[in-house]
Amino acid sequence: MQIAGLAAGSTALANAWFLAHAGHAVRLWSALAAERRALASIGRLAAHASVNGTVSATIASSPKACLDGALLMTIAAPACAHQPLMAGAAPHPTAQQVVMVHPVTGLSSLLLSRMLDGQAVKPTIIDVSTSLFTARKTDAAADGATLPGDRRAHVLRRLQDIFGKHFRGGTSTLAVSLPGRPQQFQQRFITEDVPYGLAFFRSLGQMTGVKIPIIQALIRLASGLYARDFTVKGHMVERLGLAALSSRDILVISSTGC
């Protein structure tokens, strides 16, 4: 089957590898020119750790070229990237195509459905709650830090002799103790989850009369720390065209798309 993958992050590439390894013809397109050039220069995707193998990668020059003939289009990207990816794809889908959006945040499928308003031919959109894969673009290496810290290089060399090149130096034992947690200020755990998650819930609560003081406080705290208003950006009911609708109407639209 011909499959189009929009985006080139870790999850998108893991999906592309899995599908290509299963025998499907996969084309990729990224809204970022630098990512397209990097992928085109490599021409293949390699997986290591839980699964292993190398598959060829076809990089499309445009959304239209990526979608041409594809029966499935996947959008596997952070919510903040959904808008440009969907805008690039919106003029080109066919009625036979299925568009899979994952992981979904704040009615992402409705955002694409609104873009398709007025088009005679529309694909079927499916929101998926999470991604099937956890992956990183980098090699499968674990961070390691020592006590005392000046022995790190020696210990890492010993581990490399035993395990191979699967460990790298961490900045400190504290940083290594926080795997998967923000270790720098600019983190998508805040910059994505607040405007596309908490602020979305807030806008629904305000519209339906549900009080959500803790969510409101968290948004204010994050906005103050980052010196930006996280309620301005994201999947708000106004942006999704839901502000003037009743709760019942929203339930209908979330099922029909119109």
HELIX and SHEET records of a PDB file:
HELIX    1   1 SER A   10  HIS A   21  1                                  12    
HELIX    2   2 ALA A   33  ILE A   42  1                                  10    
HELIX    3   3 PRO A   63  LEU A   67  1                                   5    
HELIX    4   4 ALA A   79  ALA A   89  1                                  11    
HELIX    5   5 SER A  108  MET A  115  1                                   8    
HELIX    6   6 GLY A  149  ARG A  151  5                                   3    
HELIX    7   7 ARG A  152  PHE A  163  1                                  12    
HELIX    8   8 THR A  173  VAL A  176  1                                   4    
HELIX    9   9 ARG A  188  THR A  191  1                                   4    
HELIX   10  10 ASP A  193  ASP A  193  1                                   1    
HELIX   11  11 VAL A  194  LEU A  198  3                                   5    
HELIX   12  12 ALA A  199  THR A  208  1                                  10    
HELIX   13  13 PRO A  213  TYR A  226  1                                  14    
HELIX   14  14 SER A  247  THR A  256  1                                  10    
SHEET    1   A 6 THR A  58  ILE A  59  0                                        
SHEET    2   A 6 ALA A  25  TRP A  29  1                                        
SHEET    3   A 6 GLN A   2  LEU A   6  1                                        
SHEET    4   A 6 LEU A  72  ALA A  76  1                                        
SHEET    5   A 6 VAL A  98  HIS A 102  1                                        
SHEET    6   A 6 THR A 124  ASP A 127  1                                        
SHEET    1   B 2 ARG A  44  ALA A  47  0                                        
SHEET    2   B 2 GLY A  53  SER A  56 -1                                        
SHEET    1   C 2 ALA A 142  GLY A 144  0                                        
SHEET    2   C 2 PHE A 167  GLY A 169  1                                        
END                                                                             
